[in-house]
Amino acid sequence: MRKHAYCAAFALLIGPLSLLSTAQQPQAPDWALPGSPTHKQVPPPSDFHRSSRIDNMPIGIFDGQADVGGALVEGSGRYDKSIGQYTVTSAGYNIWYQRDEFHFLFKRMSGDVSLAANTSFPKTGGYGDRKVVLVVRQTLEDDSKEAMVGMHGTGMIHLADRPEKGAQMSDMEYRFGGTLNGVIAQRIGIRKKGDEITIYASIKGEPMHPLGPPLTMHFDAPFYVGIGFCSHLPTTPDTGVFSHVVLLNKASKVE
């Protein structure tokens, strides 16, 4: 009898704890799950939004950092001054469709801008569509107008844009890496000159140069410029690293 009573008491204790543990686990909606042979990722519902979490404490050359779109797992940014390196960790379903989820280190700017960085993924085995990004955004809201240069985990580089708040993203793709030929760009950049946004890259260490025609977009001042990362997994953080980051308030040269 005492054994049964002990088991019953233990079950009563563990039951609520199990429910608490389950309740604390973030639950991703089906549309946010990544693509797979058995699942297709689709756009979020048109009225779905999450507020961004914003920290205005300066970090390196940036004014602050934000979890744009309030990913289910909080992200973080770190700066190692001794080596000039930024480490950005974030979950997030995507930087795509009509809203984004990613961690963003930002600077408020106006006028012409150039931004460039060496990028890498320190963790092996991450989702192939994870992205390190260089971004120009109108606001920190999840559906903001934006232009983005992204480097995917597969090595693909692309220039993408959301032409207006709440619009669907579109992109031009430049497949220099991954399954094509194994070449990964050593450095990527983005330049805003007036209303023209251009992707830049150095593939094998040559001077930075534009890839393809620019996008035409207008941003009202001030806007946000910075670096970010998205794991492409709604509840699983991953990490992107940025080094030799050069952010200039001019467009004469992307370094």
Sequence and secondary structure as in RCSB ss.txt:
>XXXX:A:sequence
MRKHAYCAAFALLIGPLSLLSTAQQPQAPDWALPGSPTHKQVPPPSDFHRSSRIDNMPIGIFDGQADVGGALVEG
SGRYDKSIGQYTVTSAGYNIWYQRDEFHFLFKRMSGDVSLAANTSFPKTGGYGDRKVVLVVRQTLEDDSKEAMVG
MHGTGMIHLADRPEKGAQMSDMEYRFGGTLNGVIAQRIGIRKKGDEITIYASIKGEPMHPLGPPLTMHFDAPFYV
GIGFCSHLPTTPDTGVFSHVVLLNKASKVE
>XXXX:A:secstr
 HHHHHHHHHHHHHHHHHHHHHHHS    GGGS  BTTB      TT     EEE S BTTBSEEEEET  SS  
EEEEETTTTEEEEEEEES EETTEE EEEEEEEE S EEEEEEEE  STT  TT EEEEEEES SSTT  EEEEE
EETTS EEEEEE STT   EEEEE  STTTTS   SEEEEEEETTEEEEEEESSS   EE S  EE    SSEEE
EEEEE SEEEEEEEEEEEEEEEES SS   
